[in-house]
Amino acid sequence: MPTLAASVASSVMMIPGTVATCLLVWWMCVFATPDLFLDTEQLVQADGYTSQTHHVVTEDGYELTLHRLLPHQGHRSRALPVLMQHGIFHSSADFVVPGPGHALGYALSDAGYDVWLANSRGNFYSRRHLSLATNTPQYWNFSWHQMGQYDLPAVIDFILNETRSEALFYVGHSMGAAVFFAMLHLRPEYNRKIRVMFGLAPASYMHHGKSPVTIPIFKSMHINKILLDRLGVGEILPRDSPWHQLVSSACGPNRVLMQPVCMRVLGHISGYNLANLNKTRLDINLSHFPAGSSRNTAAHFGQNIISGKFLQFDYGREGNLVQYGQEKPLPYDLGKVTAPVSLYCGTGDLVIDCQDVERLFHELTQCRDKNLTHLQRYSHLDFLWGIDAMPRLYSPIIHIMDQYS
């Protein structure tokens, strides 16, 4: 005799698609925060700021979306550009979704800077290619190495051309730092286009990461590459609206039972400094995360976690012989980084451990200037969503920018 749970599940499966859609729409209209439906540009407008959207085509044919925050009215404009690059499974929304007074993008705009928010290939905002469709394996055959090789140089050149500037400030969270170091390994001439690089929980060495969720996912993507290739898995963790917003709405401020569960899951993913999360905007934050990426992007981190090294992508023995002329992937040469670098690590970060950031710091031997700041108890997401990020992190960053301006 079937159980009650089985009967309910069977009944749900029998609901016609149109009825299920109506139920979803009803749930969203009754329970969801209106801001869950807004994209980055709409969020910026709703928060009273002015934005532009630009598109950049890379050398290998990917179309990237850039969101630009114009200097906020009423503040002295320095007209100096700042490029902000998100981490894996994130998007440009990272730097505005906490809202005015809390988001780094808005803080920089208020300080008079010309803020540009990047979107890496394959995420929610950058899913176009000149010839490849997203339902083909060829489209997803990239890691963050290609983001450093093609995406970042194309974006930097576009911004400098638009603003007629010689150099820009760069803010990279997590993968945003890995992309930066990959670029300077491949194209060291771009050092002269960087005023200062700010690495927030910079991903490079990751051997000491302890997240019981994130680290195993990265490792499994690397270990099971052959199997996943055969299964045709190219994209992982996409932002799938409206079901994505449905899940996010369950984490809203009035969800007494579900919000603690959501926060606990985030703790497993990034670190347990839960008191620093803004519970009133948790659902809005999560409506933009995850935003999708390629399987190889995660696998690239997985290989570095397992090896304990900062390596270029592992194509397998035969592929490495073609790509690198040897059986194993080559390391990134951090000695090619000469631009000023300011690194920040969180002692409560379960993804990027301070030990690994310290190793990165010591291997940046050729930087014209460098410093490393430890933020006590900071988790991986505190760098984006932390309640106290403005006084502890963002204001010092703006102070450094002002000095270099």
N, C-alpha and C positions, 0 to 999 in steps of 0.2 A: 504494500500500500504506500503510495507516495507521501513524502513528508510535506508539511505546510510550506516550508521554504521552497521545495521543488515545485509545488503547485503554484505558488506566487510567481516563481521564475518563469514557469511555463506560460502563465497568463500574460505576463509582461511581454514575452516573446511573440505572443499572438496579437498584440496591439498593432494596428496598421500604422505605417509610417506617418501618415498625416495626423493621426491622433497623438502619437508620441511627440511630434513636433509641436502640436497645440499645447500639450502638457508642459513641454519645455518653455514655450513662450509665456505661458501663464506663470510658471515658477519665476522666470526672470523678471516679469513685470511686477510681481508682488514682492519678491524678496531681494532682488539684486540692486546694488547701488548703481545709479545712472552712469557714473564714471567708468564702470566696468566695460561699457560699450565704446569708449573713446580710444582712438589710436594716439600716437605720440603728438602729431600736429594738433589734434583736437584737444588733447590735454593742455598743451601749451596755450592755446587760445582761451580755453576755459579758465586758466589761471591768470589771464590778463597780460600775457607776454606776446610778442610778435615773432612769427616764425616764417621760414621759407623751406621749401622742399626742392632738393636738387638730385640729379641722377648722374652717376659716373660709370662709364663702361671701362672695364679693365682690359689689359692686353690680351687675355685669354677669353674675353667675351662675356663676362658676368656683369650684370647691371646692378649697381649698388645705390641704395637710397641714403641721402644725407639730409638730416634735419638741422636747420640753422636757427639759432636764437639770436636775434638782433639785440644790440646793447639796449638795456631797459631804459625807457624814457625817464628823464629827470636825473640821470647819472652821467658823469663826465665820461665820454667815450675815448678809450685809448686806441681803438681800432686794431688791437692786436688779436690775431686769431688763436683759438684754443680748440684742438681736436680731442674729442673724448671717445674712447674705444671700449666697448663693453666686453664682458667675458663670455664663455661658452654657454649656449642656451639662453642668452640674454639679448637685449636690443637697445636701441637709442632711448627707449622709455626709462631705462635705469636711472638716468641722470635728471629726470624731471618728475617721476611718479611720486616721490615723497611730498611734493607740493612746495609752494613758496615758503621761504624761511627754513627749509629742511633739505632741499635738493641742491646738489653741487652745480648743476647746469644753471639754475636760476641765480645762485649766489654769484657765479662768475659773470652772468649777464648784469646783475645789479652792480657789480664792481666795474662795469664798463667794458668788458671783454666781448669779443665777437666769437660766439660759441657754436661749434659744429659737432653734431652728434652722429657718429658713424653707425652703419649696420653691415655686419659681415655677410659675405655670400652665403646664401642658403637659409638665412633667418627669415622671420615673418615679413620683413620689409624689403628684402633683397633676394627675390626668388625668380628673377628673369635672366635669360641668357640669349645671346644673339642667334644661337642655332640649336641649343640643347633644351629639351623639356624636362621638367622636374620629375617626371615619372620614368626617366631613363637612368640606368646605373652610371652613365658617363657624366651626367650633371653632378652627381654626388661624389665623384672621384677626386676629393680634395681634403686637405687637413688645414690646420692653421699655418702650416708652412707656406701654402699657396696664398694665404691671406697676407703674409709678410712679403712674399715675392711679388704679388700683383696688386692686391687690394689697397694696402696701405700706401705704397708709392703713388698710385693713381689718385687716391683721395687727397694726399698731401699736395701733390702738384695742382690739382683742381682748386683747392682752397687758396694756395699761395697765388695762383693766377687770378682768382676772383677778387682777392683782397689786396693784390699788388704788394704783398709782403715778402720779405726774404726768408723768414723763419716763423715757426709757430710753437706754442706750448702743446705738450702732449700729455694726456691723462689716460692711462690704461688700467682697467681693473682686471685682475686675474689673467685670462687669456689675452687681454689687450696688451699686457706686457710681453708675453711670449711672442706675439705677432711683431711687436716692436723690435725685439732682439733678433728675430729671424730676418727681418728686413735689413738691419744694419750688418748682419753677417753676409747677406747676399749683395747688398748695395750700400757699402759704407759711406758713399758720397752723400747720403741723406743725413749724416750727422750734422752737416752745416745748416740743414733746414730745421733743426730742432733747437729751440731756446733752452727749454728744460723738459725732461721727461719725468712724470710722476707715476710711479708704479704702486698701485693699491693692491695689496695681497698679490704680488707679481708671481705668475706661474712660470717656472723654469725648472729648477730642481723641485721634485715633489715626493721624494722618497719617504719622508716622515709624516705624510698626511694620514690622518686617523679617522676620517669620516666613515661610518659604517654603511653609508649609502653611496656617496660620490666615488670614493676610491675603488670599491669593488666593481662599479659600473665601468669606470675607465679601464680597469684591468681586464675585465671580461671582453670589452670591445677589441682589445689587442690580442688576447689569447685566442679568441674565437673568430679571427678575421676570415679564415678560409671558409668556415661554416657559414658565416653571415654573408659572404660573397655568393655562395651557392644558393642561399635563401633569397638573395636579391635585396638585402637590407641596406639601404643607402642613407636614408634620413632617420633621425631619432628625435624624440621629444618635441614634435612640432606644436605650435600654437594653433589649436583647432577650435575656432569659434563656430557656434555659440556654446558648445559643450565645455570648452575651456572656461568660459565665464560662469557656467553653471557650477563647476567645481569650485571656482574662486569664491562665488557668492556664499558657499557653505562656510567660508572662513571669515565672514564679515563680523563687525563689532557686536551685533546682536545675536550671534550664534553661540549661545552659552555652552552648548555641549560640544560643538564641532571645532570652535576656534582653538581651544587648548590642544586638540588633536593636531590641527594644522601647525601650530607653533612647535609642538613636539617633533613633528616630521621635519620642519625646517631646522630644528636643533640637530637632528641626526645628519642632515645634509651639510650644514655649514658650521655649526658650533652652538653652544647652549647659553649664550648671553641673551636670553629671551626677554629680560626686563628692558632691553634696549630697542625692542621692536615696537613700532607704533601700531597698536592693536586696532585703532580706528581706521587705518588705511591698509590693513593687511590684505583684505580681499582685492583692493585695487592694485597693490603691488603684485599679487599673485596672478592677476588677470593678464599680466604681460610676461609672465615666467612660468614654464619655459617657452622660448620663442623659436626653438628648432635649430638643428645644425646637422652636419654629416656624421655618419658613424666613424669615419676616419679621423675626424677632429678629436673625438673622445679617445679613439684608439691611440692616437699620437701621444696624448697625455699618459695613457696606460702603459705604453712601452717605456716612458721615462720614469714612471713610478717604479716599475719592476726593475729597470736597469740601474736606477739611482744616478742617471746621467742626463744631460741636456742635449738630446740628439735630434738630428733630422729624421724624417719619417722613414720607418722600416718597411721596405717594399718586399721583403723576403730575399733569400739568397740570390736568386737569379735577377730579380729586380734591382737589388742593391749593386750588383756587378755592372748593370747597365747605367744606373743613376750615378753611382759614386766610384766605380772602378774597383770596388772591394766588396766582400761578402756582408759586412756590417755597415750600418748607417754612420755617417760622419757626425762629430759633435759640432755644435754651434760655437764659433769663436767669439767669445765675449770681449776679447782684447780689441776687437774692431769697433767697439762702442766708445766714442770719445765725447759725445754730448753730455752735458750735466744731467745727473740722474738723482732723483730723490725717491727713496723706497720706504714703504710703510707695511709693517706686518702686525697681525693681531695675535696675542698670546692665547686667545680662545678659538682661533681659526682651525677647524678640523680638516680643511682642504689644503691650504698652504701654510705649512709649519714655519715658525720663525727660524728654526735651524736651517732650513733650506734657503730662506731669504738671506740669512747671514752668509751662507756659502756663495750665493749669487753676488752679494755686495762685495765680498773679498775678491771675486774673480773679475770684477769690473775694474781692471787695473789701469786703464788708459783714459778714464773719464776726466774731463777738465775739472769737474767738481762732483762730489757725491756725498750723500748722507743717508742714514737709515734710522727710522723712528719705530719704536715698539709701542703699540697701543694695548694697554692692559685689558684683558678679557675680550677683546674685539673678535667677533666671529667673521666668517667670510662675507656675509651679507650686511654686516654693520657698516662696511665701507660705503654701501649704497643707501641703506635704509635706517641706519642707526639714529636714534633720537638725539644723541649728543654729538653727531658727526660734525655739525656746524662749528661749535667751539673747539672741539678736540682735533679735527682734521681739516675741514674745509677752510676755515679762517687762516690757519698756518700756511696752507697751500697758496691762498691768494696773496698772503704776505710775501712769500718767496717770488711769486710771479711779479708782484709790484717791484721788488728789488731788481729783477732781471729786465724790467721794462724801462 
